[in-house]
Amino acid sequence: DPSSWNYDSDRRLAGVFVNFERGSFENLRFTSTTGAALSWIRWRPDRQFGFFENGVFYKQYFSLYSNVEADLLPDAQNPDRKKATLSRSYLTLRLQPHKAISFDINENYFRNIPTFDSRLIGTGLVDKFLFQGLSGGFRLELPYHFSVFANAGRSSRTGDQRPALNYLGGASVSDILHSGLRGEYRYSRFDGSFGKGNYQTLSVSRVLGEGFRFEVQGGQQDLASKLTSQSRARFVNGSIDWYLAKNYFLGIGLTVYKGQAQSYNQYFFNFGYRFDNRKKRNE
């Protein structure tokens, strides 16, 4: 696919990075990584970029992580000169003041830096875009193995008529009536330039010992969009994972999907052998 990457057999890539880390996992910890790389085709520079990763962590109460990448690109006003341009940024902050509750905030900034043939831009096959978004959420653990969670976000891309809004909320129970069954319900709602709708699922799973697990999930998706005739779909998924003895495992599953544009049944079966479970030989 030349619109996503230039698969030239003469491409070369070289780089270097350095990492510093101090502290301990039981207390305050700091880590920092800085690097730079250069790629070239037939010994002509193709892309030059640097990246920076930093993180600060304090036990389970606080964590801050940042990932930034910048490319050296020609200046639009002076093509003979190059300047550093931010191409990617990811920042996440997580707070857990108590083991029962946690909060998180995430920020994304992503600018696509094309490495394909620039002549393809005029064909409409490629899209140099800027994507950025902000989201946040929480998770609350309640008595009787019950928990609730929610997340909301806003994102936009170059060319969109309006930003996209997304919301997800749900609840889970890890031990229903002391049966060992785990149930979870999720509801998400989205509203963007491509369409709007909601998605909801209900799942039940159970783990028996260390060798058997099953899960059943059912849900429904509603979508209103000019890009597709599919407005509503319902589905059911079921799967079983079974570890036989020490080395063998078996998996069986079924998916039933019913909608206006797509309607199908899908089955799968797998059988395997785990080499890492063999007994160690006596030295």
Secondary structure, DSSP 8 states (H G I E B T S, - for coil): -TTT----TTEEEEEEEEEEEEE-TTSEEEEEEEEEEEEEETTEEEEEEEEEEEEEEETTTEEEEEEEEEEEEE-SS-TTSEEEEEEEEEEEEEEEEETTEEEEEEEEEEE----S-GGGGGGTS----EEEEEEEEEEEEETTTEEEEEEEEEEEETT-SS-EEEEEEEEEESSGGGSSEEEEEEEEEEEETTEEEEEEEEEEEEEETTTEEEEEEEEEEEEE-TT-S--EEEEEEEEEEEEETTTEEEEEEEEEEEESS-EEEEEEEEEEE-GGGS-----
